[in-house]
């Protein structure tokens, strides 16, 4: 049940739609409930936007478009920086709210405030570095002036697993570039976005620049917004099937798109790896967010000579991981987001075991209330097991083995995804060969965490299109144009 501190926080969270600088009900008065996955309790009742509300939010974004694009970059950056500072002051509120609506342990939620906040600081700094160029053409007869302009109103759809960071990773570069936005947070975790948008209002982001439409009807709200010719950009983070649907919708108006989709990350451990470091990296790459991350290591592919030692060491650590509500001291494994996630983990473990995998620890759902699954280690996972193809999105560490580097690389690349890979080896030349051979947007070389606001996060193959963070992140919200003019000395 919720404590007094939790209730006080929940009472401060806005629960409406935020359109043109005003909190409001849905036009038909509809609402939906947000639950605590660790207890099943209702945390809040939130306004549920309909298709008309979505278009009204786009009206507001379009109305603010020209003035925001004309706002000096320094001013845009300073607003983002003010949001960063206020977020630090309120970090405990944001951390607790994420733990309540999403379930992650409080220490991890606090880590997400740091990570999510860094996008505000990074893009506050990038806002004033939108460059251009002036050059002489090869013939010497003309000059080419290349400039960048905000692409225009953007629709941002975020997932439930990182409620703050996925919002700031999109909102900050959009605002830095001079784009206005409509945000559609995940229906499972809208509260963090609502509290964050209120913080943007408080620091002085002008009306209409950021609009938010929580809704229980994601498709019904999104379709007309995406089909509206005033929209110029779609940025989505979520599953590959939904990404495909949205890409098809975006093709109608040839929208600019950024898509951060699913992953199936390999985690390679070579015989020359520092095994203790590999184990620590494995725990971070697998169990952060209770395994519910697109960057989560999905397939542990370990050299046969060290596989047993790696499995023994990792099992010892995993078996000791405390499971519980994220607000409890020392908890490492929170609940999964819902019943479906638990059923999926159960199904994948059962399939792997039926094909010969061995359960070293865990393997079962935990009885409710709450949607918990035991942290699990499987060894001897056989080729053809569903767990090697499907994104697990749960606390299950599945180990298979390899004999040669070629075999390891082939196994790692044997997926339609290509978001992130992890590799542990003490041989720098081997690391460099992996960098060249792995089909992936990101590589954690001797580390289990790759996310950083200053780096261009994103995937290859069916893991997505575009990059978030780094210098690339702001480019996703800018158009490039050039002006060609004759050599002024020859006219
Ligand atoms: P997950 O499996 O992680 O829940 P989804 O891809 O289903 O990922 O959801 C990610 C985001 O996409 C959420 O905000 C969700 O509401 C939204 N979403 C899901 N289906 C659609 C759709 N057809 N159109 C627009 N948004 C959608």
Boltz pocket constraint, residues with backbone or C-beta under 6 A from the ligand:
constraints:
  - pocket:
      binder: B
      contacts: [[A, 157], [A, 158], [A, 159], [A, 160], [A, 184], [A, 185], [A, 186], [A, 187], [A, 215], [A, 218], [A, 219], [A, 220], [A, 222], [A, 223], [A, 237], [A, 238], [A, 239], [A, 240], [A, 242], [A, 243], [A, 245]]
      max_distance: 6.0
